[in-house]
Amino acid sequence: MILSNYHKQKLGVFITLVSLLLIFNISKAQTTAGNAVYNFLELPYSAKITALGGLNISSIGNDLGLAMYNPSLLNDEMDHQLYIGIKPYFAGIQQYDLMSAQNWANKKISWGVGVHYLDYGNINMTDIAGNDIGQMHPSDYAVQFSASSDYIPNIRIGSSLKYIHSNYGLYKSSAVAIDIGLKYLTSNNLSQVSLLVKNVGMQIGNETHKQDLPFNLILGWTKKMEYAPIQFSLTADRLSVWNNAYYDPIFAQTHNATAPSQIQNVFNHLTIGSEIFIGQQVDIDLGYNIIRRYDLNIQDQSNGLNGFSAGIGLKFERMNFQYGGSFFQSNLYHHFSLTYQLKK
C-alpha cells in the first residue's frame, strides 16, 4: 500500500501523539492491583464484551457498545443508533450505559456521546461512635464524547474525551481523560487488529494529592474464518505492566501459595473470545479471562467456572438484543444491552 504525502503526515502526527502519551504515562509510577482511582472505567460497557471474557477491542462487526469502549470501532453504519446497557450487581448496585451515534457524512466522521454510570444505592452513614447520621447515595460516572474517521485505506482512528466524577457523600473528585484507538481491517474483512491507549488524564479540582487513573495499553486481534461462521479474538491488556496479578507475600506464606511464574505472567495478560454466527440473526459468544480465573481461584477448593463467560445476540430489523453472563466463584452476573436504529 502506497501512502500519499498527506497520509504520511497524518500518520506521523498520530504516531507522535501516541508516543508522547505513552512516555508520559510510563514515566510515572505504574498502577497495579487496583491502586488507581476510578477503576469503574475498566468494567465492560456492553453485554457483548462481558460475554467475550470482559475485554475485547477488535471484534469484527458493528456493535455500538464495543465502540463506546474503543472509539476506533465507531463507523458510519452506526448512524442514528441508540445503545442502552444494564448490568445489575449484588446488594442493589446497578451499572447503566447509554450512547448515541451520528455520522457526519461530508467530513467522513462518525461521532457519539455516551454515559457510563454506576449507582451504589443508599448507604447508611455513621459517626465514629456508630451513631446513625443519615444516608448517602454514592455513584461514579463518566460522560464522553467520541469521534472516529477513516485514517488511510483500511485504517480507522478514534478518540474519546471523558469527564469523570465520583461522589461518595462528603468525598467527591473529578478528572478528565482521553482514549485513543487505532484499528486495521484487512481488505477481505477477515482480520482486524486494534490498539487502544486508555485513560490518559489526571484529576482536577482542589485535591492536594493527585492520584493516578487506571491507565491501560491494550492490543487486540480478531480473525474471522472465510468458510465457517465463526471468528476468534485474542486481547492483551496492561501491556505497560509485566506482573499483572495481585500477589500478597504475607498471605502466600501463611497459605503456602507461590508467586506467578514468568509464563503465568504472560498468560495473565490475555483474554480469549469466540463468536459463532447462526444465520444472520443469532450469534453465540464465548470468553475466557485468564487473570480473572487466576485471581479468583482458591487452593484446595472447587473453583467452578471462574473466568468463563458466555452470551447470545439476537438481531431484528431495527433492534439488536445482547445478553452476556460471567462467572465469579459460584455467582453468575448478568449483563443486558439493546441497540435501536432510530432512523432507517
Beta strands, then each sheet from edge to edge (+ up, - down):
strand 1: 81-88
strand 2: 94-104
strand 3: 109-119
strand 4: 123-126
strand 5: 132-136
strand 6: 139-152
strand 7: 155-168
strand 8: 171-185
strand 9: 191-204
strand 10: 216-224
strand 11: 230-236
strand 12: 270-278
strand 13: 282-289
strand 14: 308-315
strand 15: 319-328
strand 16: 331-341
sheet 1: 1+ 2- 3+ 6- 7+ 8- 9+ 10- 11+ 12- 13+ 14- 15+ 16- 1+
sheet 2: 4+ 5-
end
